[in-house]
Amino acid sequence: MSKSDIVFNLQYRTPKNKKVGITKWIGYASQKSKADSTSIDNYDILNDYNMYTTNQDNDVFLWNSEGNLSKTKAKEKINDMNEKGVFWRGFLSFPPDFAIKHGLISKTDYFNLTNNVIPSLIVDMGLDINNTEWMCSLHRDVFHPHIHFCIYEKNAKKKNPRYEKAVIHKFKSNVGNYLIDN
């Protein structure tokens, strides 16, 4: 495993309205032409349920720590949020052969990865894990499978959105360790 096998990018945004910024991210991350809508439920119960509902939000491209997250539910999560503040967005990418070799094949595999490494990233960034939400989406529209993610504080508390460069190295190390261990 080399440094170039795990590509990670993290940047912060300070929009005039944080809700609008995150809503735009949700729109991008859940584009049908890019994102993988496979259920993270091994039995596909959620997808079966969605087929029989009148909800037009049947394609579920996002997830958070609790599982699949529809576009509507993702937007509902930010309804009560203060418009001020920062959010962080980024991506995590792998060469296809590397991803397959390390068991990153299904959306469930990527969900398990993010559930294990995103909380550490949040803490390493100096954020309060109990005041922070995150969501991800798996894109397969290009040669390298990649995860887009968004992290935000429910109540804006962090004054300086910057993070130490060591956060990136530690995150990549955590991803590598997860892949080796699992």
C-alpha positions as CSV (number, residue, x, y, z in Angstrom):
1,M,0.0,0.0,0.0
2,S,1.5,3.3,-1.0
3,K,0.5,6.9,-0.4
4,S,-0.9,7.3,-3.9
5,D,-3.3,4.4,-3.4
6,I,-5.4,6.4,-0.9
7,V,-6.2,9.9,-2.3
8,F,-7.9,12.2,0.2
9,N,-9.0,15.8,-0.1
10,L,-10.6,17.9,2.6
11,Q,-11.5,21.6,2.3
12,Y,-13.7,24.0,4.3
13,R,-16.4,26.3,3.0
14,T,-17.7,29.4,4.6
15,P,-20.8,30.3,2.6
16,K,-23.1,33.2,3.4
17,N,-25.7,30.6,4.3
18,K,-24.4,27.2,5.5
19,K,-27.8,25.5,4.7
20,V,-27.6,26.6,1.1
21,G,-24.0,25.4,0.8
22,I,-24.8,21.9,2.3
23,T,-28.0,21.7,0.1
24,K,-25.9,22.3,-3.0
25,W,-23.4,19.6,-1.8
26,I,-26.4,17.2,-1.3
27,G,-27.6,17.9,-4.8
28,Y,-24.1,17.2,-6.3
29,A,-23.4,14.1,-4.2
30,S,-26.7,12.5,-5.0
31,Q,-26.7,13.0,-8.8
32,K,-28.2,9.9,-10.4
33,S,-25.6,9.8,-13.2
34,K,-22.7,9.7,-10.7
35,A,-23.8,8.1,-7.5
36,D,-24.3,4.4,-6.5
37,S,-27.8,3.9,-5.1
38,T,-27.3,0.3,-4.0
39,S,-28.7,-0.3,-0.6
40,I,-26.4,-0.7,2.3
41,D,-29.0,-3.1,3.7
42,N,-27.8,-6.6,2.8
43,Y,-31.4,-7.7,2.3
44,D,-32.4,-4.6,0.3
45,I,-35.4,-4.1,2.5
46,L,-35.1,-0.3,2.2
47,N,-35.1,-0.5,-1.6
48,D,-38.1,-2.9,-1.6
49,Y,-40.0,-0.6,0.7
50,N,-39.2,2.4,-1.5
51,M,-40.7,0.6,-4.5
52,Y,-44.1,0.5,-2.9
53,T,-44.2,4.1,-1.5
54,T,-45.5,7.1,-3.3
55,N,-42.4,9.0,-2.3
56,Q,-40.5,10.2,-5.4
57,D,-37.3,10.0,-3.3
58,N,-36.7,6.3,-4.1
59,D,-33.1,6.6,-5.2
60,V,-31.0,6.7,-2.1
61,F,-27.5,7.8,-2.9
62,L,-26.4,9.2,0.5
63,W,-25.7,7.7,3.9
64,N,-24.7,8.7,7.3
65,S,-23.6,6.8,10.4
66,E,-27.1,5.4,10.8
67,G,-27.4,4.0,7.2
68,N,-29.1,5.1,3.9
69,L,-30.2,8.7,3.8
70,S,-32.6,9.9,1.2
71,K,-32.1,13.4,-0.3
72,T,-35.3,14.5,1.5
73,K,-34.1,13.2,4.9
74,A,-30.6,14.8,4.4
75,K,-32.2,18.2,3.7
76,E,-34.5,17.7,6.8
77,K,-31.5,17.2,9.0
78,I,-30.2,20.7,8.2
79,N,-33.6,22.5,8.5
80,D,-33.0,23.6,12.1
81,M,-29.4,24.5,11.6
82,N,-28.1,28.0,12.0
83,E,-27.3,29.6,8.7
84,K,-23.9,30.8,10.0
85,G,-20.9,28.7,10.2
86,V,-18.6,26.4,8.2
87,F,-18.8,23.0,6.6
88,W,-16.1,20.7,5.4
89,R,-16.3,18.6,2.2
90,G,-14.0,16.3,0.5
91,F,-13.4,13.0,-1.2
92,L,-11.6,9.7,-0.6
93,S,-10.6,7.8,-3.7
94,F,-8.8,4.6,-4.6
95,P,-7.5,3.0,-7.8
96,P,-10.1,0.3,-8.8
97,D,-7.7,-2.7,-8.5
98,F,-6.6,-1.4,-5.0
99,A,-10.2,-1.0,-3.9
100,I,-11.2,-4.5,-5.1
101,K,-8.0,-6.1,-3.5
102,H,-8.9,-4.5,-0.2
103,G,-12.6,-5.5,-0.2
104,L,-14.1,-2.2,-1.3
105,I,-16.6,-3.5,-3.8
106,S,-20.2,-2.7,-2.6
107,K,-21.8,0.4,-1.2
108,T,-21.9,-1.6,2.1
109,D,-18.1,-1.9,2.1
110,Y,-17.7,1.8,1.7
111,F,-20.4,2.5,4.4
112,N,-18.5,0.3,6.8
113,L,-15.2,2.1,6.0
114,T,-16.7,5.5,6.6
115,N,-18.4,4.5,9.8
116,N,-15.1,3.5,11.1
117,V,-12.9,6.3,10.0
118,I,-15.0,9.5,9.8
119,P,-15.6,9.8,13.5
120,S,-11.8,9.8,14.1
121,L,-11.4,12.4,11.4
122,I,-14.0,14.6,13.2
123,V,-12.2,14.3,16.5
124,D,-8.8,14.9,14.9
125,M,-10.2,18.1,13.3
126,G,-11.0,19.4,16.8
127,L,-14.8,19.1,16.4
128,D,-17.2,17.9,19.0
129,I,-18.4,14.5,17.8
130,N,-21.8,15.0,19.6
131,N,-22.3,18.3,17.7
132,T,-21.3,17.1,14.3
133,E,-23.1,15.4,11.5
134,W,-21.7,13.8,8.4
135,M,-22.9,12.2,5.2
136,C,-21.3,10.4,2.2
137,S,-22.0,9.3,-1.3
138,L,-20.2,6.7,-3.4
139,H,-19.5,7.8,-7.0
140,R,-18.5,5.4,-9.8
141,D,-18.8,7.8,-12.7
142,V,-15.1,7.9,-13.3
143,F,-12.3,5.3,-13.4
144,H,-11.5,5.6,-9.7
145,P,-14.3,4.8,-7.2
146,H,-14.6,7.6,-4.7
147,I,-16.6,8.8,-1.7
148,H,-17.7,12.3,-1.4
149,F,-18.4,13.4,2.1
150,C,-19.7,16.4,4.0
151,I,-19.1,17.2,7.7
152,Y,-20.8,20.0,9.6
153,E,-21.5,21.2,13.1
154,K,-25.2,21.2,14.1
155,N,-24.5,24.4,16.2
156,A,-21.5,26.4,14.9
157,K,-18.9,26.4,17.6
158,K,-15.5,26.0,15.9
159,K,-14.1,29.5,15.3
160,N,-11.2,28.5,13.0
161,P,-12.1,26.1,10.3
162,R,-8.5,25.2,9.5
163,Y,-7.0,21.9,10.6
164,E,-3.4,20.7,10.9
165,K,-1.8,19.0,8.0
166,A,-1.3,16.0,10.3
167,V,-5.1,15.4,10.2
168,I,-4.8,14.3,6.5
169,H,-1.9,12.0,7.2
170,K,-3.6,10.4,10.2
171,F,-6.8,10.0,8.3
172,K,-5.1,8.2,5.4
173,S,-3.3,6.0,8.0
174,N,-6.6,5.2,9.6
175,V,-8.1,4.2,6.3
176,G,-5.0,2.0,5.5
177,N,-5.2,0.4,8.9
178,Y,-9.0,-0.3,8.5
179,L,-8.3,-1.9,5.1
180,I,-5.5,-4.1,6.5
181,D,-7.5,-5.1,9.6
182,N,-10.7,-5.8,7.6
